[in-house]
Amino acid sequence: MGKIFVKRCLQKLLEEYESKPYEYWKSVEFPITFERVFEGKEIQVEIHLDESTAEYLQIGVSVDAGWRSLFYPFGITFLVEVPGQPDNP
């Protein structure tokens, strides 16, 4: 499994999870781990809370796509803004 495959996988996961509201992220227990089939290949996914501040949550998504992930971890992060903050309507 190459880097292009992993990038597509991470992009798909980002599209799915980045749209979830703040209330969702405050209600889940981290880490969230699961397996998924993506383009016919089984992958392991871990979603974790990297940082929690008064303004935002930083959520990390990591993918284990086989033996390469042991040496080159693949992941991406995104921010979920806390509603009601001056800059976060």
Secondary structure as GFF3:
##gff-version 3
##sequence-region A 1 89
A	DSSP	alpha_helix	3	18	.	.	.	ID=ss1
A	DSSP	alpha_helix	22	27	.	.	.	ID=ss2
A	DSSP	beta_strand	32	38	.	.	.	ID=ss3
A	DSSP	beta_strand	41	52	.	.	.	ID=ss4
A	DSSP	beta_strand	56	64	.	.	.	ID=ss5
A	DSSP	three_ten_helix	67	70	.	.	.	ID=ss6
A	DSSP	beta_strand	74	81	.	.	.	ID=ss7
###
